[in-house]
Amino acid sequence: MKKCKYCKSEINEEAIVCPICKRNQNQRRNINIAIIIIGVIFIIVILSFIGKEVDKTKDEIDRINGNSVEQLEDWLEG
């Protein structure tokens, strides 16, 4: 037997919902999983934005490498 997280009544070890207060015993675990999933999605989105900026910078450097020294100096100043 274990105690309900909310009403503290004794319930079966395998119970997911307390028969007395009807509250889910695994609710916090579900919230933690949701937070982890949202965090992973956020990190993926941030990394995709960083990757796009790196590609833009590489393209700009490639464009500048084909240009004159004066244009390179203008780019570095601006």
C-alpha positions in Angstrom: 0.0 0.0 0.0 1.1 3.6 -0.6 -0.4 6.9 0.4 -2.2 9.2 -2.0 -0.1 12.3 -2.8 -3.0 14.6 -2.1 -5.5 13.2 0.4 -2.9 10.9 2.1 -5.3 7.9 2.2 -3.9 4.5 1.7 -4.2 3.2 -1.9 -3.0 0.2 -3.9 0.7 0.4 -5.0 -0.4 0.2 -8.7 -3.2 2.8 -8.5 -2.9 5.6 -10.9 -6.0 7.5 -9.6 -6.9 7.7 -5.9 -10.3 6.0 -5.3 -11.0 8.5 -2.6 -10.1 12.0 -4.0 -10.0 10.8 -7.7 -6.7 12.6 -8.4 -4.1 11.3 -10.7 -1.0 10.1 -8.8 1.3 10.5 -11.9 0.3 14.1 -12.7 3.7 15.6 -11.8 5.5 13.2 -14.0 3.3 14.1 -16.9 4.1 17.8 -16.3 7.8 17.1 -16.2 7.7 15.2 -19.4 5.8 18.1 -21.1 8.4 20.6 -19.8 11.3 18.4 -21.2 9.6 18.1 -24.6 9.0 21.9 -24.8 12.6 22.5 -23.8 13.9 20.2 -26.6 11.7 21.8 -29.2 12.9 25.3 -28.0 16.5 24.2 -28.3 15.9 22.8 -31.8 14.3 26.1 -32.9 17.2 28.2 -31.5 19.8 25.9 -33.2 18.0 26.2 -36.5 18.1 30.1 -36.3 21.8 30.0 -35.4 22.4 27.7 -38.4 20.7 30.1 -40.7 22.8 33.0 -39.5 26.0 31.0 -39.9 25.0 30.2 -43.5 24.2 33.9 -44.2 27.6 34.9 -42.8 29.4 32.3 -44.9 27.6 33.5 -48.0 28.6 37.0 -47.3 32.2 36.1 -46.7 32.3 34.1 -50.0 30.8 37.1 -51.8 33.4 39.4 -50.2 36.3 37.1 -51.1 35.5 37.6 -54.7 35.5 41.4 -54.4 38.2 44.0 -54.1 40.1 45.0 -50.9 38.1 48.3 -50.9 34.8 46.5 -50.8 36.2 44.2 -48.0 37.2 47.3 -45.9 33.7 48.8 -46.5 32.0 45.6 -45.3 34.2 45.5 -42.2 33.4 49.1 -41.3 29.7 48.8 -41.9 
